[in-house]
Amino acid sequence: MKDISKISQGSGSFKQRVEGVVQKFQAAINESIASQLQFFESTRVNMLFQLKNFVQKSFNSFTDLVDRSFKNSGVCTGRSKECWNKLQAGLPRFMEDMNQEIVTCDDIFNANMENPRGVSVRRATMQRISQEFGNIQSKCLSSAQSNAATFTCLMKSLPHYVPRSAAYFSSLQNVISQGTNLMSYITSMAQTCYQTAYNTRTEQFNNGMTKLNRCVQGENANNVELNKELDK
């Protein structure tokens, strides 16, 4: 309002200069909005990479465990065909169940991360900000009225529309803050889900390897009772 008050109403370019002031303020708001949205998107991408790296690390750790365990057991050398057959029979089901648990974690993460309500609220808030500036334009700057009438209209309208624009912008900031907090929570929840799945399967795998090793040792020692451990 101070910048507009400095413009002479007798100037032939009064309306153009006023429009320039309004557009400059709107551009500053738009730049701030773009910055907020960029922050939101970069946070989302960082969360995705954080989760991807966590899952990849967990997967690598588990597959390394499987590889080492099989090699150390001796079952891969072909010395224990009966034990190897039992392993081949049980492992696909084990891995299928594990993959299903991982898919469940994926579904939980994706369903919550999309957050369609947050998207609609952000879109609606930005539309309201744009609408407030549109009201100034249509009410005071579109009609062929005198500079004095335009000035009077602006002095009445700006105290109403500008604070409303600022309020909507503040609302947008709050929505984005809530959205990033939600993403952080969902990412943490997803990590817990994946970690639980891998921990549970790691424990089950270790128990299975104990039985497999007993099977191998039992066969080497001709101990039939130990071979039956794998069937329990």
C-alpha positions in Angstrom: 0.0 0.0 0.0 2.9 2.4 0.7 4.3 1.8 -2.7 1.0 2.5 -4.3 0.5 5.6 -2.2 3.8 7.0 -3.6 2.5 6.9 -7.2 1.0 10.2 -8.4 -2.7 9.9 -9.3 -2.1 12.5 -11.9 0.4 10.3 -13.8 -0.7 9.0 -17.2 0.8 5.6 -16.3 -0.8 5.4 -12.9 -2.7 2.2 -13.5 0.2 0.5 -15.3 2.5 1.4 -12.4 0.0 0.2 -9.8 -0.4 -3.1 -11.7 3.4 -3.4 -11.7 3.4 -3.1 -7.8 0.6 -5.7 -7.5 2.3 -8.0 -9.9 5.6 -7.6 -8.1 4.0 -8.6 -4.8 2.2 -11.5 -6.5 5.5 -12.6 -8.0 7.1 -12.6 -4.6 4.3 -14.7 -3.2 4.5 -17.1 -6.2 8.3 -17.4 -5.6 7.7 -18.3 -2.0 5.1 -20.8 -2.9 7.4 -22.4 -5.5 10.1 -22.6 -2.8 7.8 -24.3 -0.3 6.7 -26.8 -3.0 10.3 -27.5 -3.9 11.1 -28.1 -0.3 8.2 -30.5 0.0 9.2 -32.4 -3.1 12.9 -32.6 -2.2 11.9 -33.9 1.2 9.8 -36.5 -0.4 12.6 -37.6 -2.7 15.1 -37.7 0.2 12.7 -39.9 2.2 12.3 -42.3 -0.7 16.1 -42.5 -1.2 16.5 -43.0 2.6 14.1 -45.9 2.6 15.5 -47.3 -0.6 19.0 -47.4 0.9 17.7 -48.9 4.1 15.9 -51.7 2.3 18.8 -52.3 0.0 21.2 -52.6 3.0 18.8 -55.0 4.7 18.4 -57.1 1.6 22.2 -57.2 1.0 22.8 -58.2 4.6 20.2 -61.0 4.3 21.4 -62.4 1.0 25.0 -62.3 2.3 23.9 -64.3 5.3 22.2 -66.8 3.1 25.2 -67.2 0.8 27.7 -67.6 3.7 25.4 -70.0 5.5 25.0 -72.3 2.6 28.7 -72.3 1.7 29.7 -72.9 5.4 27.2 -75.8 5.7 28.8 -77.8 2.9 25.4 -78.6 1.4 26.4 -76.8 -1.8 29.2 -79.2 -2.5 26.9 -82.1 -3.2 28.1 -84.2 -0.3 24.6 -84.2 1.2 22.1 -84.9 -1.5 19.2 -85.7 0.8 19.7 -82.5 2.8 20.1 -80.5 -0.4 16.8 -81.9 -1.7 15.0 -80.9 1.5 16.5 -77.4 1.3 15.4 -77.1 -2.3 11.9 -78.1 -1.3 11.6 -75.6 1.5 13.5 -72.6 0.3 11.2 -71.4 -2.5 8.2 -71.3 -0.1 10.4 -69.5 2.5 11.5 -66.8 0.0 8.0 -66.4 -1.4 6.6 -65.8 2.1 9.3 -63.3 2.8 8.8 -61.5 -0.5 5.1 -61.2 0.3 5.9 -59.6 3.6 8.1 -57.1 1.8 5.3 -56.4 -0.7 3.0 -55.7 2.2 5.4 -53.1 3.6 5.6 -51.6 0.1 1.8 -51.3 -0.1 1.6 -49.7 3.4 4.2 -47.2 2.5 2.9 -46.3 -0.9 -0.7 -46.0 0.2 0.2 -43.5 3.0 2.9 -41.7 1.1 0.6 -40.6 -1.7 -1.7 -38.8 0.8 -4.3 -37.6 -1.8 -6.0 -35.4 0.8 -2.7 -33.5 1.3 -2.4 -33.0 -2.4 -5.9 -31.6 -2.7 -5.5 -29.3 0.2 -2.2 -27.8 -1.2 -3.9 -27.4 -4.6 -7.0 -25.7 -3.1 -4.9 -23.4 -1.0 -2.8 -22.2 -3.9 -5.9 -21.6 -5.9 -7.3 -19.4 -3.1 -4.1 -17.3 -3.0 -4.4 -16.8 -6.8 -8.0 -16.0 -6.5 -7.4 -13.2 -3.9 -5.0 -11.5 -6.4 -7.6 -12.0 -9.1 -10.1 -10.2 -7.0 -7.9 -7.1 -6.8 -7.4 -7.1 -10.5 -11.0 -7.5 -11.5 -12.4 -5.2 -8.8 -10.0 -2.2 -9.2 -7.9 -2.5 -12.3 -10.1 -3.9 -15.1 -12.7 -1.2 -15.4 -12.2 2.1 -17.2 -12.4 4.3 -14.2 -10.5 7.4 -13.1 -7.1 7.2 -11.3 -8.7 8.6 -8.2 -11.5 5.9 -8.3 -8.9 3.2 -8.9 -6.8 4.5 -5.9 -9.9 4.6 -3.6 -10.8 1.1 -4.7 -7.3 -0.2 -4.0 -7.2 1.4 -0.5 -10.4 -0.3 0.3 -9.6 -3.7 -1.3 -5.9 -4.2 -0.4 -6.5 -4.3 3.4 -9.0 -7.1 2.8 -7.4 -9.2 0.0 -3.7 -9.0 0.9 -4.0 -10.3 4.5 -6.3 -13.0 3.2 -3.6 -14.0 0.7 -1.0 -14.0 3.5 -3.3 -16.1 5.6 -3.7 -18.7 2.8 0.1 -18.7 2.3 0.6 -19.3 6.0 -2.0 -22.1 5.7 0.0 -23.6 2.8 3.2 -23.5 4.9 1.4 -25.4 7.7 0.0 -28.0 5.2 3.5 -28.6 3.8 5.0 -28.8 7.3 2.4 -31.3 8.3 3.0 -33.2 5.0 6.8 -33.5 5.6 6.2 -34.6 9.2 3.8 -37.2 8.0 6.3 -38.4 5.4 9.0 -38.7 8.1 6.6 -40.7 10.2 5.6 -43.0 7.3 9.2 -43.6 6.3 10.1 -44.5 9.9 7.0 -46.8 10.1 8.0 -48.4 6.8 11.6 -49.0 8.0 10.2 -50.7 11.1 8.0 -52.9 8.9 10.9 -53.9 6.6 13.2 -54.4 9.6 10.6 -56.6 11.3 10.2 -58.7 8.2 13.9 -59.2 7.7 14.5 -59.9 11.4 11.7 -62.4 11.6 12.9 -64.2 8.4 16.6 -64.0 9.5 15.7 -65.8 12.8 13.6 -68.4 10.9 16.4 -68.9 8.4 19.0 -69.3 11.1 16.8 -71.9 12.8 16.4 -73.7 9.4 20.2 -73.6 8.9 20.7 -75.2 12.3 18.5 -78.0 11.3 20.2 -78.2 7.9 23.6 -78.4 9.5 22.4 -81.1 11.8 21.1 -82.9 8.7 24.5 -82.7 7.0 26.3 -83.7 10.2 23.8 -86.5 10.8 24.3 -87.9 7.3 28.0 -87.7 7.6 27.8 -89.6 10.9 25.0 -91.9 9.6 22.8 -90.6 12.4 19.2 -90.9 11.0 17.6 -89.1 14.0 19.5 -85.9 13.2 18.3 -86.0 9.6 14.7 -85.8 10.8 15.4 -82.4 12.4 14.8 -80.7 9.1 11.3 -82.1 9.0 10.2 -80.6 12.3 
